Amino acid sequence: MGSIAENLESVQARIAAACARAGRAPGAVRLLAVSKTYGPEAVREAAAAGQRLFGENRVQEAAAKIPECPGNLEWHLIGHLQSNKAALAARLFEWVHSVDSAKLLETLDRHAAEAGRTLRALVQVNVSGERAKSGLAPAAVPEVLALADRLRNVQIVGLMTIPPLAEDPEAARAHFRKLRELRDAWAAATGLDLAELSMGMTHDLEVAIEEGATFVRVGTGIFGARAKPAPETEEA
Ligand SMILES: *Cc1c(COP(=O)(O)O)cnc(C)c1O
């Protein structure tokens, strides 16, 4: 691994190459730098190299870190959110990629309104049906999308998924493709503009981009291996 700036450059080059191969515009995919377990100094270093979008998976960790970081960054929550932390999350984050219940969505909307903020939300879908993963089963998603009309301060803009862990990035392709197909079907059925697909991480971002990702969430590829594997979705 090089410096954070060098790593960012090589991840951006991977994104650009994948976009070119897939015939997508280079700006069609945004890089979310996943700074979980890393301190504000790592975020500052990435920000100094031009990175603006950052992802965190725990509200408490983000609450300690964000005030120590430059003020012009955009923060995205990518981990499971408990309703009792929704008020804090609504103040810290501009985006929540991990909405996994109707109740959470309504709670976030209420807190965003109280904070005078607007949030963008993605519904996390458990495409594979794996028991251990969080996210909604596809069959449960339409009920959540149906709330969109009633929300005032939260806009549902797309879907997120985490495929099962696999060595071979190609193993994720079917999951990414399925998320896109579900999105197409739900967008047509609801009239919602579900433009955003948050999928792909360090080891499988090329496959995700080929299947339509608009956000890739990259931690290790930018900041290096995490000392201790952080829970991928669970809020401590
Ligand atoms: C940690 C995490 C990532 C980043 O994973 P890397 O393999 O380090 O790129 C992406 N998405 C979620 C939800 C995460 O928790």
PDBQT file of the ligand as one rigid body, heavy atoms in Angstrom, charges set to zero:
ROOT
HETATM    1  C1  LIG A 301     -16.389  -1.746   5.883  1.00  0.00    +0.000 C 
HETATM    2  C2  LIG A 301     -17.433  -1.592   4.853  1.00  0.00    +0.000 A 
HETATM    3  C3  LIG A 301     -17.072  -1.343   3.507  1.00  0.00    +0.000 A 
HETATM    4  C4  LIG A 301     -15.639  -1.238   3.015  1.00  0.00    +0.000 C 
HETATM    5  O1  LIG A 301     -15.079  -2.500   2.894  1.00  0.00    +0.000 OA
HETATM    6  P1  LIG A 301     -13.583  -2.689   2.291  1.00  0.00    +0.000 P 
HETATM    7  O2  LIG A 301     -13.539  -4.119   1.958  1.00  0.00    +0.000 OA
HETATM    8  O3  LIG A 301     -12.635  -2.280   3.373  1.00  0.00    +0.000 OA
HETATM    9  O4  LIG A 301     -13.486  -1.809   1.100  1.00  0.00    +0.000 OA
HETATM   10  C5  LIG A 301     -18.112  -1.194   2.593  1.00  0.00    +0.000 A 
HETATM   11  N1  LIG A 301     -19.404  -1.279   2.959  1.00  0.00    +0.000 NA
HETATM   12  C6  LIG A 301     -19.773  -1.506   4.237  1.00  0.00    +0.000 A 
HETATM   13  C7  LIG A 301     -21.218  -1.577   4.573  1.00  0.00    +0.000 C 
HETATM   14  C8  LIG A 301     -18.804  -1.668   5.222  1.00  0.00    +0.000 A 
HETATM   15  O5  LIG A 301     -19.185  -1.900   6.496  1.00  0.00    +0.000 OA
ENDROOT
TORSDOF 0
